Amino acid sequence: MTTGEETESTTAPADKAAGPARRSARRAMAGRLSWGLADQAASSMTNFAVGIYVARSLGLAAFGVFSLAWVTYGVVLGISRGLTTDPLMVRFSGVPEAPWRGAVGRASGTALGVGGVVGAFCLALGFALDGPMGTAFVCLGVVLPGLLLQDAWRFSFFAAGAGRKAFVNDLVMGVALVPAMVVAARAGTVAAFLLAWGASAAVAAGYGCVQSGVPPRPSGARVWLREQRDLGFRYLVENAGISGAGQLRAYGLGAIVGVSAVGVVRGAELLLGPFLAVLMGLSLVTVAEAARVLRQAPHRLGLFCLLLGGGQAAAALLWGAALLLVPDRLGELVLGGVWHAASQLIVPATLSVAGASLGTGAAAGLRALAAARRSLRCQLFASTLYVGGGLGGAVAAGTVGSAWGVAAATLSGSAVWWLQLRSALREHHLSIPEVRTS
């Protein structure tokens, strides 16, 4: 029979060992999150610099054309991530090097293939269109393969827990962008800026091959898509819903109010750029971290997601409050003639980002649980609300009305994400005893 003294003597060393292990795990997580923030800071500063430079150099109408090309790139990026890096993050985070290398070769090759196929479509569309919009699509088609491959390397490194490499890769892109932008400024056209942006991404994509030591394998795309079809195609539709909703809203806003309105919305997004850098930086690692929490302490996943989403939403509100204090002189220095119209969207844009931030916590949990059906259902519902709110608001009250419609839609969509996460967590907890007894 075990005595109380024996029980105490056996549990005490275990408790002493568990404490340092938990602290070590927290430090490791903090380190990975820090590299995610640093990497996204580098990436977002690059995008921010491009947006500001174009807004100041080309004026509101040309900036609207550039913004439409940018939104289109966002749709293609969502397709690529859904098929490649999203399944990679769920299934190959923290795995041994050998399976990681095989998966990364196939995933990066798939991203390169997506860039080639969609790039060819953009080229054909661009040649069919007239004017600056057609030229912008031709340039976008040229740069897509490099852009998508560079993005794939970032997520591949985070899946391996090597966020430092992703950070260095984005720094390489930023450094390459400087001379490219100088050349583009001399030309002074939307096409020149698009090509400069894509050329810097191509340089970083090439360096990513050196960093990883894994060449992209487009020939492995078919195998990758077949292996990941249960997740990949659902994530494809989900991501297409996110970016597609943004594109529909942008094109609809341009048709209802005018192309300049698209530039105004993009200007407001640039004002929130530094915070969006934090949000995107965390998103690079949150799915991988949520997957680790699920494996190590599944009962803590809900709290992890709540802290993640709530913390980001609070930070978004603080950033928006700070923007309201920016004097007009400083705003005009940053955005030029775009500032006056964009500053009127600060409050609804902040509420929209806060709602999205809250929802990302639940989205990370659903991804970690591989609950692709639930996350797809949430995203389709949220995207429908986004398009309806954005276009309905535009019809009712122009650009400002569109911004308020999007804010209401985003906050409503966030509630749906959390309801689905609660149901998914309940199902997961109920399934654990069945797994143990089988």
Wavefront OBJ file of the C-alpha trace (Angstrom):
o trace
v 0.000 0.000 0.000
v 1.369 3.416 -0.906
v 1.790 5.827 1.971
v 1.303 9.577 1.915
v 5.053 10.068 2.325
v 5.771 7.887 -0.714
v 3.193 9.733 -2.808
v 4.653 13.079 -1.856
v 8.191 11.922 -2.589
v 7.262 10.687 -6.067
v 5.097 13.630 -7.128
v 7.384 16.381 -5.832
v 10.232 15.700 -8.289
v 7.701 15.499 -11.112
v 6.268 18.896 -10.148
v 9.761 20.357 -9.933
v 10.590 19.021 -13.382
v 7.296 20.198 -14.876
v 7.870 23.824 -13.834
v 11.073 24.403 -15.832
v 9.592 22.464 -18.765
v 6.556 24.753 -18.854
v 8.752 27.866 -18.612
v 10.972 26.556 -21.398
v 7.906 25.894 -23.579
v 6.615 29.429 -22.945
v 9.993 30.938 -23.856
v 10.094 28.878 -27.039
v 6.586 30.019 -27.981
v 7.462 33.648 -27.220
v 10.533 33.328 -29.418
v 8.540 31.950 -32.337
v 5.887 34.655 -31.953
v 8.614 37.320 -31.817
v 10.125 36.123 -35.078
v 6.635 36.129 -36.598
v 6.173 39.755 -35.594
v 9.641 40.710 -36.822
v 9.105 38.977 -40.148
v 5.740 40.554 -40.756
v 7.112 43.939 -39.730
v 9.701 43.608 -42.482
v 7.103 42.386 -44.994
v 4.516 45.001 -44.094
v 7.039 47.823 -44.126
v 7.890 46.770 -47.682
v 4.216 46.801 -48.688
v 3.642 50.029 -46.762
v 6.557 51.721 -48.531
v 5.267 50.616 -51.926
v 1.746 51.855 -51.171
v 2.858 55.217 -49.788
v 5.305 55.798 -52.620
v 2.716 55.031 -55.276
v 0.035 57.130 -53.553
v 2.338 60.153 -53.402
v 3.852 59.664 -56.864
v 0.870 58.848 -59.064
v -2.189 60.556 -57.592
v -5.575 59.215 -56.563
v -6.819 57.799 -59.885
v -3.601 55.915 -60.725
v -3.385 54.741 -57.133
v -6.872 53.283 -57.572
v -5.662 51.253 -60.576
v -2.657 50.045 -58.597
v -4.957 49.128 -55.696
v -7.171 47.008 -57.963
v -4.101 45.082 -59.123
v -3.060 44.691 -55.480
v -6.472 43.339 -54.510
v -6.329 40.876 -57.410
v -2.944 39.668 -56.161
v -4.566 39.119 -52.760
v -7.103 36.748 -54.335
v -4.370 34.728 -56.047
v -2.313 34.674 -52.839
v -5.281 33.224 -50.967
v -5.646 30.491 -53.589
v -1.954 29.634 -53.364
v -1.911 29.536 -49.566
v -5.040 27.416 -49.397
v -3.540 24.770 -51.659
v 0.036 24.889 -50.355
v 1.130 26.535 -47.113
v -2.100 26.237 -45.103
v -2.057 22.400 -45.194
v 1.714 22.561 -44.682
v 1.292 24.576 -41.466
v -1.374 22.211 -40.114
v 0.351 18.916 -40.896
v 4.088 19.656 -41.035
v 4.698 22.088 -38.165
v 7.379 20.816 -35.815
v 7.926 17.529 -37.677
v 11.387 15.990 -38.308
v 13.495 17.506 -41.085
v 13.127 14.703 -43.641
v 9.310 14.848 -43.988
v 9.455 18.656 -43.804
v 11.882 18.854 -46.733
v 9.767 16.534 -48.867
v 6.585 18.461 -48.083
v 8.212 21.858 -48.663
v 9.570 20.812 -52.062
v 6.111 19.759 -53.218
v 4.290 22.712 -51.585
v 6.674 25.373 -52.973
v 6.512 23.721 -56.392
v 2.724 23.912 -56.230
v 2.902 27.620 -55.340
v 5.185 28.237 -58.305
v 2.771 26.346 -60.540
v -0.197 28.369 -59.308
v 1.733 31.543 -60.075
v 2.479 30.348 -63.588
v -1.073 29.280 -64.402
v -2.824 32.324 -62.957
v -0.088 34.587 -64.303
v -0.781 33.346 -67.816
v -4.482 34.098 -67.320
v -3.655 37.636 -66.114
v -1.460 38.164 -69.180
v -4.285 37.133 -71.500
v -6.764 39.341 -69.631
v -4.377 42.273 -69.670
v -3.856 42.075 -73.432
v -7.632 41.963 -73.877
v -8.202 45.112 -71.808
v -7.386 48.642 -72.882
v -5.633 51.404 -71.031
v -3.797 51.425 -67.693
v -5.860 48.551 -66.261
v -4.803 46.207 -69.060
v -1.135 47.136 -68.611
v -1.425 46.570 -64.858
v -2.780 43.042 -65.375
v -0.003 42.192 -67.842
v 2.604 43.263 -65.279
v 0.820 41.363 -62.521
v 0.893 38.208 -64.635
v 4.661 38.559 -65.075
v 5.446 38.949 -61.357
v 3.005 36.449 -59.828
v 5.272 33.343 -59.827
v 8.021 35.100 -57.880
v 5.572 36.686 -55.439
v 3.860 33.392 -54.608
v 7.111 31.444 -54.250
v 8.552 34.045 -51.883
v 5.421 33.868 -49.742
v 5.612 30.057 -49.678
v 9.156 30.159 -48.288
v 8.029 32.346 -45.390
v 5.384 29.889 -44.224
v 7.679 26.924 -44.827
v 10.271 28.374 -42.478
v 7.686 29.038 -39.781
v 6.402 25.481 -40.049
v 9.953 24.364 -39.233
v 10.189 26.816 -36.318
v 12.857 28.796 -38.219
v 11.226 32.223 -38.167
v 14.617 33.923 -38.349
v 15.060 32.642 -41.907
v 11.675 34.068 -42.937
v 12.683 37.418 -41.421
v 15.984 37.461 -43.320
v 14.177 36.562 -46.536
v 11.832 39.523 -46.170
v 14.797 41.780 -45.412
v 16.378 40.657 -48.677
v 13.182 41.599 -50.489
v 13.147 45.007 -48.794
v 16.756 45.723 -49.721
v 16.174 44.655 -53.333
v 13.098 46.888 -53.472
v 15.057 50.109 -52.881
v 16.907 50.310 -56.227
v 13.890 48.849 -58.021
v 11.657 51.633 -56.686
v 14.181 54.285 -57.678
v 14.028 53.041 -61.262
v 10.222 52.830 -61.122
v 9.964 56.410 -59.845
v 11.818 57.644 -62.920
v 9.263 55.935 -65.151
v 6.370 57.188 -63.027
v 3.794 54.594 -64.086
v 1.697 51.934 -62.363
v 3.362 49.268 -64.516
v 6.837 50.309 -63.393
v 5.923 50.094 -59.711
v 4.291 46.684 -60.147
v 7.368 45.328 -61.918
v 9.670 46.782 -59.250
v 7.656 45.141 -56.493
v 7.638 41.792 -58.307
v 11.342 41.918 -59.165
v 12.298 42.337 -55.505
v 10.083 39.356 -54.601
v 11.787 37.252 -57.285
v 15.190 38.042 -55.744
v 13.947 36.963 -52.298
v 12.323 33.838 -53.761
v 15.643 32.802 -55.264
v 17.392 33.396 -51.962
v 14.756 31.264 -50.232
v 15.898 28.292 -52.303
v 19.417 28.836 -50.960
v 18.211 29.222 -47.364
v 16.097 26.087 -47.338
v 18.329 23.923 -49.484
v 15.098 22.569 -50.994
v 14.409 23.314 -54.663
v 10.750 23.815 -55.608
v 9.306 20.734 -57.294
v 6.492 21.702 -59.668
v 6.429 18.062 -60.771
v 5.327 17.161 -57.248
v 2.292 19.451 -57.376
v -0.083 16.686 -58.425
v 1.064 14.444 -55.561
v 0.785 17.314 -53.080
v -2.724 18.260 -54.167
v -3.839 14.632 -53.961
v -2.323 14.142 -50.482
v -3.822 17.349 -49.109
v -7.145 17.354 -50.951
v -9.191 16.950 -47.755
v -7.801 20.234 -46.414
v -6.362 22.042 -49.413
v -9.480 22.530 -51.487
v -11.548 23.619 -48.499
v -8.845 26.090 -47.517
v -8.715 27.227 -51.148
v -12.414 28.079 -51.109
v -12.065 29.641 -47.676
v -9.160 31.874 -48.687
v -10.789 32.697 -51.998
v -13.802 33.800 -49.984
v -11.638 36.166 -47.944
v -9.746 37.751 -50.817
v -12.561 37.372 -53.323
v -14.875 39.313 -51.061
v -12.305 42.089 -50.907
v -11.986 42.123 -54.670
v -15.758 42.155 -55.218
v -16.092 45.013 -52.783
v -13.251 46.931 -54.479
v -14.606 46.483 -58.003
v -18.162 47.145 -56.842
v -17.095 50.287 -54.997
v -15.255 51.456 -58.108
v -18.372 50.905 -60.213
v -20.767 52.539 -57.733
v -18.675 55.467 -56.474
v -15.612 55.607 -58.768
v -12.088 54.230 -59.021
v -10.825 57.002 -56.746
v -12.929 55.548 -53.924
v -10.854 52.361 -54.119
v -7.751 54.477 -53.554
v -9.381 56.135 -50.548
v -10.126 52.750 -48.947
v -6.583 51.597 -49.647
v -5.299 54.797 -48.043
v -7.250 54.049 -44.868
v -5.789 50.535 -44.864
v -2.298 52.023 -45.131
v -2.980 54.120 -42.027
v -3.679 50.878 -40.183
v -0.653 49.263 -41.807
v 1.631 49.121 -38.743
v -1.036 47.342 -36.710
v -1.934 45.065 -39.599
v 1.747 44.130 -39.617
v 1.328 42.853 -36.062
v -1.862 41.002 -36.965
v -0.338 39.356 -40.027
v 2.866 38.586 -38.159
v 0.989 36.676 -35.508
v -1.051 34.875 -38.158
v 2.169 33.400 -39.536
v 2.689 31.379 -36.380
v -0.672 31.162 -34.604
v -1.887 28.067 -36.458
v 1.376 26.259 -35.760
v 1.262 27.342 -32.103
v -2.389 26.360 -31.747
v -1.521 22.945 -33.194
v 1.239 22.571 -30.590
v -1.150 23.578 -27.781
v -3.664 21.019 -29.059
v -1.082 18.239 -28.963
v 0.394 19.151 -25.587
v -2.562 20.550 -23.598
v -5.826 20.333 -25.577
v -7.898 21.710 -22.695
v -6.028 25.035 -23.030
v -6.738 25.602 -26.712
v -9.894 27.657 -26.111
v -8.113 29.980 -23.667
v -5.168 30.338 -26.033
v -7.490 31.401 -28.860
v -9.413 33.813 -26.617
v -6.244 35.531 -25.413
v -4.951 35.698 -28.960
v -8.087 37.211 -30.488
v -8.950 39.476 -27.559
v -5.439 40.854 -27.305
v -5.307 41.670 -30.993
v -8.734 43.344 -30.946
v -7.738 45.545 -27.983
v -4.516 46.534 -29.730
v -6.454 47.448 -32.894
v -8.733 49.762 -30.923
v -5.752 51.468 -29.301
v -4.070 52.003 -32.669
v -7.241 53.464 -34.163
v -7.598 55.843 -31.206
v -4.025 57.013 -31.790
v -4.754 57.658 -35.476
v -7.576 60.012 -34.525
v -4.988 62.250 -32.854
v -2.785 62.561 -35.957
v -2.744 66.205 -37.165
v -3.711 66.932 -40.760
v -0.256 68.268 -41.572
v 1.381 64.970 -40.646
v -1.298 62.955 -42.455
v -0.790 64.947 -45.645
v 2.954 64.399 -45.347
v 2.384 60.632 -45.355
v -0.482 60.185 -47.833
v -0.501 63.449 -49.743
v -3.862 64.240 -51.319
v -5.297 60.869 -50.240
v -5.176 61.829 -46.542
v -8.281 64.012 -46.272
v -10.669 61.406 -47.670
v -8.933 58.433 -46.013
v -8.980 60.031 -42.545
v -12.801 59.978 -42.591
v -12.672 56.170 -42.616
v -10.452 55.725 -39.539
v -13.236 54.825 -37.089
v -15.111 52.251 -39.225
v -11.823 50.813 -40.543
v -10.565 50.386 -36.967
v -13.747 48.600 -35.896
v -13.472 46.351 -38.933
v -9.888 45.385 -38.085
v -10.811 44.838 -34.431
v -13.594 42.475 -35.455
v -11.282 40.609 -37.810
v -8.649 40.405 -35.066
v -11.102 38.839 -32.656
v -12.130 36.310 -35.283
v -8.548 35.259 -36.050
v -8.260 33.696 -32.607
v -11.162 31.367 -33.325
v -9.906 30.749 -36.880
v -6.529 29.588 -35.548
v -8.276 27.121 -33.259
v -10.405 25.695 -36.063
v -7.328 25.305 -38.272
v -5.444 23.513 -35.494
v -8.396 21.144 -35.050
v -8.389 20.565 -38.831
v -12.092 21.467 -38.743
v -12.011 22.517 -42.390
v -15.754 22.176 -42.907
v -16.553 24.483 -40.006
v -13.945 27.088 -40.979
v -15.170 27.015 -44.583
v -18.749 27.529 -43.431
v -17.664 30.483 -41.286
v -15.650 32.107 -44.022
v -18.347 31.836 -46.661
v -20.858 33.379 -44.277
v -18.442 36.158 -43.245
v -17.504 36.890 -46.871
v -21.144 37.169 -47.865
v -21.721 39.653 -45.060
v -18.581 41.581 -46.086
v -19.637 42.007 -49.714
v -23.236 42.788 -48.789
v -22.248 45.323 -46.151
v -19.580 46.964 -48.300
v -21.678 47.339 -51.435
v -24.938 48.044 -49.627
v -23.217 50.778 -47.661
v -21.724 52.203 -50.860
v -25.178 52.477 -52.446
v -26.587 54.126 -49.309
v -23.771 56.522 -48.388
v -20.806 56.248 -50.758
v -17.295 55.428 -49.572
v -17.993 56.179 -45.897
v -21.143 54.056 -45.951
v -19.182 51.181 -47.473
v -16.645 51.393 -44.639
v -19.369 51.267 -41.968
v -21.090 48.373 -43.723
v -17.848 46.396 -43.724
v -17.305 47.151 -40.022
v -20.754 45.803 -39.095
v -20.246 42.726 -41.274
v -16.821 41.932 -39.795
v -18.024 42.150 -36.206
v -20.988 39.890 -37.002
v -18.770 37.392 -38.784
v -16.437 37.210 -35.788
v -19.302 36.018 -33.593
v -19.966 33.152 -36.014
v -16.303 32.075 -35.879
v -16.439 31.804 -32.099
v -19.674 29.859 -32.098
v -18.156 27.341 -34.485
v -14.967 27.042 -32.428
v -16.981 26.327 -29.289
v -18.840 23.527 -31.068
v -15.602 22.108 -32.522
v -13.914 22.097 -29.115
v -16.891 20.290 -27.595
v -16.722 17.623 -30.308
v -12.983 17.211 -29.844
v -13.237 16.782 -26.069
v -16.008 14.205 -26.462
v -13.960 12.224 -28.974
v -10.875 11.874 -26.731
v -12.234 9.026 -24.552
v -13.256 7.103 -27.694
v -9.730 7.354 -29.053
v -8.250 6.106 -25.819
v -10.499 3.073 -25.572
v -10.044 1.989 -29.187
l 1 2 3 4 5 6 7 8 9 10 11 12 13 14 15 16 17 18 19 20 21 22 23 24 25 26 27 28 29 30 31 32 33 34 35 36 37 38 39 40 41 42 43 44 45 46 47 48 49 50 51 52 53 54 55 56 57 58 59 60 61 62 63 64 65 66 67 68 69 70 71 72 73 74 75 76 77 78 79 80 81 82 83 84 85 86 87 88 89 90 91 92 93 94 95 96 97 98 99 100 101 102 103 104 105 106 107 108 109 110 111 112 113 114 115 116 117 118 119 120 121 122 123 124 125 126 127 128 129 130 131 132 133 134 135 136 137 138 139 140 141 142 143 144 145 146 147 148 149 150 151 152 153 154 155 156 157 158 159 160 161 162 163 164 165 166 167 168 169 170 171 172 173 174 175 176 177 178 179 180 181 182 183 184 185 186 187 188 189 190 191 192 193 194 195 196 197 198 199 200 201 202 203 204 205 206 207 208 209 210 211 212 213 214 215 216 217 218 219 220 221 222 223 224 225 226 227 228 229 230 231 232 233 234 235 236 237 238 239 240 241 242 243 244 245 246 247 248 249 250 251 252 253 254 255 256 257 258 259 260 261 262 263 264 265 266 267 268 269 270 271 272 273 274 275 276 277 278 279 280 281 282 283 284 285 286 287 288 289 290 291 292 293 294 295 296 297 298 299 300 301 302 303 304 305 306 307 308 309 310 311 312 313 314 315 316 317 318 319 320 321 322 323 324 325 326 327 328 329 330 331 332 333 334 335 336 337 338 339 340 341 342 343 344 345 346 347 348 349 350 351 352 353 354 355 356 357 358 359 360 361 362 363 364 365 366 367 368 369 370 371 372 373 374 375 376 377 378 379 380 381 382 383 384 385 386 387 388 389 390 391 392 393 394 395 396 397 398 399 400 401 402 403 404 405 406 407 408 409 410 411 412 413 414 415 416 417 418 419 420 421 422 423 424 425 426 427 428 429 430 431 432 433 434 435 436 437 438
